[in-house]
């Protein structure tokens, strides 16, 4: 599923059509946590910042989405997450993903 700027997803699993401003994200699907590759449109600068991050998301089934981030090579136990509202607004999944990329990419650059 690709999350476009308008918030409408479409499935790209198995299709290598990532654009300059896209990041790869792993979606965990119910009921058995099957993984599906997705693209999220975050803009060129954030996509570059996210190159060393592992991003994932999971629909929690109650109108919210958990968005996860960690650095490549970092222990999965140290993964960070935020809850997004599955719909329009300032805490939609794309906005939360963009905020997390900024936060954790900046943290990586600090000594």
Secondary structure, 3 states (H helix, E strand, C coil): CEECCCCCEECCCCCCCCCCCEEEEEEEECCCCEEEEEEEECCHHHHHHHHHEEEEEEECCCCEEEEEEEECCCCHHHCEEEEEECCCCCCCHHHHHHHHHHHHHHHHHCC
